[in-house]
Amino acid sequence: MSRQIVLDTETTGLSAENGDRVIELGCVELFNRKLTGNDLHIYFNPERESHEDALKVHGLTTDFLRDKPKFGTLANDIVEYLRDAELIIHNAAFDVGFLNKEFERAGLPPLRTFVSEVTDTLAMAKQVYPGKRNSLDALCDRFGVDRSNRTFHGAKLDAQLLADVYINLTRGQDALLIDVAAAEPVQGTAVVSVDLSQFELPVIMAAEHELTAHEAVLVQLDKSSGGRTLFRENG
């Protein structure tokens, strides 16, 4: 299993091309789908004011950011932290665009040249929940992820929430790796046959979160098989 980094940024505005800057970077590391604690959280001095609407979202004032490091002074360290990892990002085009602009200012190559892959959870959620709200808040509510501490958007907090959402969104993938040897009876072990016709077995319907997990697995299988998933064809 490759190393995964769940990543989020906060910015001074919406347009990297027009000079808006990254002011916060939050990264949460997963290995084998488990939190490692090897996280990264940095505030930056953007050398400009945040737009009024952006300030209402993140609450990071110019005074708070004034003594923080400039992105360029830490750019190489950020590259080394992210190197060879799969990045998990919600609405990835936004964050990748801003980070690429920051790396360009620092004389460094684009993000995709040194990470293994970028996975967009917004695109993934739209495939699983077409026509529904798929913002991070909506997905947290859908999966029962506690976001009660989210007064403002913050890169580290949002990355932590997204890590939980991603695990729920892709739950069930590991179950496909069946240990056949473990399923075989050990030689010499008595196998007891039970006549189930004497029991009235209840029919237990799948819960919504189980159906969601199943659909997420099918989406991944569709990608791998070029849309020829047998479950779809035979369903």
Secondary structure, DSSP 8 states (H G I E B T S, - for coil): ---EEEEEEEESSS-TTTT--EEEEEEEEEETTEE-S--EEEE---SS---HHHHHHH---HHHHTTS--HHHHHHHHHHHHTT-EEEETTHHHHHHHHHHHHHHTT---GGGTSSEEEEHHHHHHHHSTTS--SHHHHHHHHT---TT-SS--HHHHHHHHHHHHHHHTTTSGGGS--HHHHS--TT-------GGGS--------HHHHHHHHHHHHHHHHHHTS--HHHHH-
